[in-house]
Amino acid sequence: MHLTTTLRRGAALVALTAVLAPGATIPVDFPGYREPANNKPKGGYRIVVVRAAVARDEQARTTITAPKGFRLVTLAFDRQSQLGGRAENAYVGKRSVRLTLFADRNHLAAGQVGHATIYALARRGGF
């Protein structure tokens, strides 16, 4: 796993926390992916979990990389997320994605730090 962070102007924190294997429960509803009835990923899938914190009016750039031999399918933020993000490149079918993260100004006062958990669904092999 490879995770890099570039900061602009202020403090931000991005940390890889886990890679969920097929036995784990799917924590979020991934857009464009139909979850199995038992809510557990199929054998050829992994979920990369990344926690991030960014201050209001700040931006952070980070690269999320799938495990070796896997390709990204989609990204999702947890429901309590106070952060938003945009992909800097087309990531479907590639091993990594570069994200620009920013805080939601509607939910944070000046000087507060927003938190989020980012989930990346990855599939074994090519597309």
Order of alpha helices (4+ residues) and beta strands (2+ residues): beta-beta-beta-beta-beta-beta-beta-beta
